[in-house]
Amino acid sequence: MTRKVNMFLAIPLYNNHMFSKNLTESYPEAIRFLTNAVLKDKLANSYIFIGKESNAILSIATNLAKILNCKNNLNSTPCETCINCKWLEKNEHPQALITINPDLKSKKDQIKIDTVRELLNNLQITSEYFRVVFFQNSNLYSLPPESCNLLLKTVEETPERTTFVFANTTRNDILPTILSRSQTIYINKKYDSILEIINKSTAQTIDSNLTNCFSNDIKTALEKAKKTQEWLEESETNLKDYLIGLATTNYNFNKANDYKRYCTLYKNLTSAYLKHKSFMQPKIVIEDLFLNLCHAI
């Protein structure tokens, strides 16, 4: 579930200083998506971070907690000098980042159900901090069904100023009920270009009214996004095929006639394709694409 916001309000521009330079350069699409979610006040109740680089995933969760709790942040950029930032940097903050790990005494290396009960009781207590609850290992072995089931209602209807982050190396061994209530983001350094996909795939024929993604205002951009979503559903077209078709339809004309427009379009199509690969909801991918291209030229 995503917190509601009036999308017709002015949308802030992407802030590439919100997360650390190392994270922004190493995981650009994941960081861009989280940054825009914060700026648009559309942070999800729950995220699943998939990747083998556990230290990077912890750093992203920590950085997110800094952004949401910094006392002196400017444009949502943490100052790194206030007490909250310093506590989080040392992993010593009492409430802003709550890390849940398997019980070291457990032979099965599992998160005990009593640990989950204690967490849920603590979350019912009002806090002055925005709490990021981080499950460092969320597979079925470490987080068994009985613990997951206890979490479900709270994940779906989180307390105010609380976000869950589940980390795992693969999407396949996370309980489906947690998957269905969370947004999945892949944390890895391997990025494919949409142009590589174009060379390997057959372009999808697209409704001619939906080939121009550029808009002069936010309202028009959102209307185009809505019509595109409706067309995809009615024509039973896969989002990947739509993006490929959009790329091939615009390729020759834009490259030859408007190079700046061409570069802007393909940068955003590549971003949309990577979000699609990360199992983000098609509606979110399409809205972000059209909004990012609003006033782009």
C-alpha positions as CSV (number, residue, x, y, z in Angstrom):
1,M,0.0,0.0,0.0
2,T,1.3,3.5,-0.9
3,R,0.5,6.6,1.1
4,K,-1.9,8.9,-0.9
5,V,-0.7,12.2,-2.3
6,N,-2.2,14.8,-4.6
7,M,-0.4,14.1,-7.8
8,F,-1.4,17.5,-9.2
9,L,0.8,19.4,-6.8
10,A,4.2,20.5,-8.0
11,I,6.4,17.4,-8.3
12,P,10.0,18.0,-6.9
13,L,12.9,17.3,-9.2
14,Y,15.1,14.3,-8.6
15,N,17.7,15.0,-5.9
16,N,20.9,13.1,-6.6
17,H,22.5,14.2,-3.3
18,M,19.9,12.6,-1.0
19,F,21.7,9.2,-0.8
20,S,25.5,8.8,-0.5
21,K,27.6,9.3,-3.7
22,N,28.7,5.7,-3.6
23,L,25.1,4.3,-3.4
24,T,23.9,6.7,-6.1
25,E,26.6,5.7,-8.5
26,S,26.5,1.9,-7.8
27,Y,22.7,1.5,-7.8
28,P,21.3,4.4,-9.8
29,E,17.8,3.1,-10.6
30,A,17.1,1.8,-7.1
31,I,18.3,5.1,-5.5
32,R,16.4,7.2,-8.1
33,F,13.2,5.3,-7.4
34,L,13.5,5.6,-3.6
35,T,14.5,9.3,-3.9
36,N,11.4,10.2,-6.0
37,A,9.2,8.2,-3.5
38,V,10.5,10.4,-0.7
39,L,10.2,13.6,-2.6
40,K,6.7,12.8,-3.8
41,D,5.6,11.6,-0.3
42,K,4.8,8.2,-1.8
43,L,7.0,6.0,0.3
44,A,5.5,2.5,0.4
45,N,4.6,0.7,3.6
46,S,6.9,-2.1,2.8
47,Y,9.8,-2.8,0.4
48,I,11.7,-6.0,-0.5
49,F,15.3,-5.4,-1.4
50,I,16.7,-8.3,-3.5
51,G,20.5,-8.6,-3.8
52,K,23.6,-10.5,-2.7
53,E,25.4,-7.4,-1.5
54,S,24.1,-7.4,2.1
55,N,26.3,-4.5,3.2
56,A,25.0,-2.3,0.4
57,I,21.4,-3.1,1.3
58,L,22.0,-2.2,4.9
59,S,23.6,1.0,3.8
60,I,20.5,1.9,1.7
61,A,18.2,1.2,4.7
62,T,20.5,3.3,7.0
63,N,20.7,6.2,4.5
64,L,16.9,6.1,4.2
65,A,16.5,6.3,7.9
66,K,18.9,9.3,8.0
67,I,16.8,11.1,5.3
68,L,13.6,10.6,7.2
69,N,15.0,11.6,10.6
70,C,17.8,14.2,10.0
71,K,17.2,17.3,12.2
72,N,19.0,19.7,9.7
73,N,18.2,18.2,6.3
74,L,18.1,20.5,3.3
75,N,15.9,19.3,0.4
76,S,15.7,15.9,2.2
77,T,19.5,15.5,2.1
78,P,20.9,14.3,5.5
79,C,23.4,16.6,7.2
80,E,25.5,13.8,8.6
81,T,26.3,15.9,11.7
82,C,23.1,15.9,13.8
83,I,22.6,13.4,16.6
84,N,20.3,11.3,14.6
85,C,22.6,11.0,11.6
86,K,25.6,10.2,13.9
87,W,23.6,7.5,15.8
88,L,22.5,5.9,12.6
89,E,26.0,6.0,11.1
90,K,27.2,4.0,14.2
91,N,24.1,1.8,14.1
92,E,23.2,2.9,17.6
93,H,19.9,4.8,17.1
94,P,17.3,3.5,19.6
95,Q,14.3,3.8,17.3
96,A,14.9,5.2,13.8
97,L,16.4,2.0,12.4
98,I,15.1,-1.2,14.0
99,T,17.1,-4.2,12.8
100,I,15.6,-7.6,13.2
101,N,18.0,-10.6,12.9
102,P,17.7,-14.3,13.5
103,D,18.2,-15.5,17.1
104,L,21.8,-16.5,17.5
105,K,20.8,-19.2,19.9
106,S,18.4,-20.8,17.5
107,K,19.6,-24.0,15.9
108,K,17.5,-23.2,12.8
109,D,18.8,-19.6,12.5
110,Q,15.3,-18.2,12.7
111,I,13.6,-15.0,13.8
112,K,11.6,-16.1,16.8
113,I,7.9,-15.4,17.0
114,D,8.5,-13.7,20.4
115,T,10.8,-11.3,18.7
116,V,8.1,-10.4,16.2
117,R,5.5,-9.9,19.0
118,E,7.9,-7.6,20.9
119,L,8.5,-5.6,17.7
120,L,4.7,-5.2,17.0
121,N,4.1,-4.1,20.6
122,N,6.8,-1.5,20.4
123,L,5.5,-0.2,17.1
124,Q,2.1,0.6,18.7
125,I,3.9,3.1,20.9
126,T,4.0,6.6,19.3
127,S,7.5,7.7,18.4
128,E,9.0,11.1,17.5
129,Y,11.1,9.3,14.9
130,F,10.3,7.9,11.5
131,R,11.0,4.2,12.0
132,V,12.6,2.0,9.3
133,V,12.1,-1.7,10.3
134,F,14.8,-3.7,8.7
135,F,14.7,-7.5,8.3
136,Q,18.2,-8.4,7.2
137,N,17.3,-11.9,6.1
138,S,13.7,-12.5,5.0
139,N,13.7,-16.0,3.5
140,L,11.3,-18.7,4.6
141,Y,13.9,-20.4,6.8
142,S,14.9,-17.3,8.8
143,L,11.4,-15.8,8.7
144,P,9.0,-18.8,8.9
145,P,5.3,-18.6,8.0
146,E,4.1,-18.2,11.7
147,S,6.3,-15.1,12.1
148,C,5.2,-13.7,8.7
149,N,1.6,-14.3,9.4
150,L,1.9,-12.3,12.6
151,L,3.5,-9.5,10.6
152,L,0.9,-9.3,7.8
153,K,-1.7,-6.9,9.2
154,T,1.0,-4.5,10.4
155,V,2.8,-4.6,7.1
156,E,-0.4,-3.9,5.3
157,E,-1.6,-1.2,7.7
158,T,1.6,0.2,9.1
159,P,1.7,2.5,12.1
160,E,2.2,6.2,11.3
161,R,5.7,7.1,10.1
162,T,6.9,3.5,9.7
163,T,8.3,1.6,6.8
164,F,9.3,-2.0,6.6
165,V,12.3,-3.2,4.6
166,F,12.8,-6.9,3.9
167,A,16.2,-8.0,2.5
168,N,16.9,-11.3,0.7
169,T,19.2,-12.7,-2.0
170,T,16.3,-14.1,-4.1
171,R,12.6,-13.4,-4.6
172,N,11.7,-17.0,-4.8
173,D,11.9,-18.0,-1.1
174,I,9.9,-15.1,0.4
175,L,6.4,-15.8,1.6
176,P,3.9,-14.8,-1.1
177,T,1.8,-12.9,1.3
178,I,4.7,-10.6,2.1
179,L,5.6,-10.2,-1.6
180,S,2.0,-9.1,-2.4
181,R,2.1,-6.4,0.2
182,S,5.5,-5.0,-0.7
183,Q,7.3,-3.2,-3.6
184,T,10.3,-5.2,-4.8
185,I,13.5,-3.4,-5.7
186,Y,16.6,-5.2,-7.1
187,I,19.9,-4.1,-5.6
188,N,22.6,-5.0,-8.1
189,K,25.2,-3.4,-10.4
190,K,24.1,-5.1,-13.6
191,Y,22.1,-2.8,-15.9
192,D,20.8,-3.6,-19.3
193,S,20.2,-1.0,-22.0
194,I,16.8,-0.9,-23.6
195,L,18.6,-0.6,-27.0
196,E,20.0,-4.1,-26.5
197,I,16.5,-5.4,-26.0
198,I,15.3,-3.6,-29.2
199,N,17.9,-5.5,-31.2
200,K,16.7,-8.8,-29.9
201,S,12.9,-8.3,-30.0
202,T,10.1,-7.7,-32.4
203,A,8.6,-4.3,-31.9
204,Q,5.0,-4.1,-30.6
205,T,2.6,-2.1,-32.7
206,I,1.4,0.8,-30.6
207,D,-1.7,3.0,-30.8
208,S,-0.5,6.1,-32.7
209,N,-2.0,8.4,-30.1
210,L,0.2,6.9,-27.4
211,T,3.6,7.3,-29.0
212,N,4.3,10.9,-27.9
213,C,5.3,10.7,-24.2
214,F,6.3,14.4,-23.8
215,S,3.9,16.8,-22.1
216,N,3.9,20.5,-21.1
217,D,2.1,20.1,-17.8
218,I,1.6,17.5,-15.1
219,K,-2.1,17.1,-15.6
220,T,-1.6,16.2,-19.3
221,A,1.2,13.8,-18.4
222,L,-1.0,12.0,-15.9
223,E,-3.9,11.8,-18.4
224,K,-1.5,10.3,-21.0
225,A,-0.3,7.8,-18.4
226,K,-3.9,6.8,-17.5
227,K,-4.8,6.3,-21.2
228,T,-1.7,4.3,-21.8
229,Q,-2.5,2.0,-18.8
230,E,-6.0,1.5,-20.1
231,W,-4.7,0.7,-23.6
232,L,-2.3,-1.8,-22.2
233,E,-5.1,-3.6,-20.3
234,E,-7.6,-3.5,-23.2
235,S,-5.0,-4.7,-25.8
236,E,-3.5,-7.2,-23.3
237,T,-0.1,-5.7,-24.2
238,N,2.9,-6.5,-21.9
239,L,4.6,-3.4,-20.5
240,K,8.0,-4.6,-21.8
241,D,6.6,-4.9,-25.3
242,Y,5.1,-1.4,-25.0
243,L,8.4,0.1,-24.0
244,I,10.2,-1.7,-26.9
245,G,7.6,-0.6,-29.4
246,L,7.8,3.0,-28.1
247,A,11.6,2.9,-28.5
248,T,11.5,1.6,-32.1
249,T,8.6,3.9,-33.1
250,N,10.5,7.0,-32.1
251,Y,14.1,5.9,-32.9
252,N,14.7,7.0,-36.4
253,F,12.7,10.2,-36.4
254,N,14.0,11.6,-33.1
255,K,17.6,10.6,-33.7
256,A,17.7,12.4,-37.0
257,N,15.5,15.4,-36.2
258,D,15.9,16.3,-32.5
259,Y,18.9,14.8,-30.9
260,K,18.3,16.3,-27.4
261,R,14.8,14.9,-27.4
262,Y,16.1,11.5,-28.6
263,C,18.6,11.4,-25.7
264,T,16.0,12.4,-23.1
265,L,13.5,9.9,-24.3
266,Y,15.9,6.9,-24.3
267,K,17.3,7.8,-21.0
268,N,13.8,7.6,-19.5
269,L,12.8,4.5,-21.5
270,T,15.9,2.7,-20.1
271,S,14.9,3.8,-16.6
272,A,11.3,2.6,-17.1
273,Y,12.5,-0.8,-18.4
274,L,14.8,-1.3,-15.4
275,K,11.9,-0.5,-13.1
276,H,9.8,-3.0,-14.9
277,K,12.5,-5.6,-14.5
278,S,12.5,-4.9,-10.8
279,F,8.8,-6.0,-10.6
280,M,7.5,-2.5,-9.9
281,Q,3.8,-2.0,-10.6
282,P,3.2,-1.1,-14.3
283,K,1.0,1.9,-13.2
284,I,3.9,3.3,-11.2
285,V,6.4,2.7,-14.0
286,I,4.1,4.4,-16.6
287,E,3.3,7.4,-14.4
288,D,7.0,8.0,-13.6
289,L,7.9,7.8,-17.3
290,F,5.3,10.4,-18.3
291,L,6.0,12.7,-15.3
292,N,9.8,12.6,-15.9
293,L,9.2,13.6,-19.5
294,C,6.9,16.5,-18.5
295,H,8.8,19.8,-19.2
296,A,11.8,17.7,-20.3
297,I,12.3,19.6,-23.5
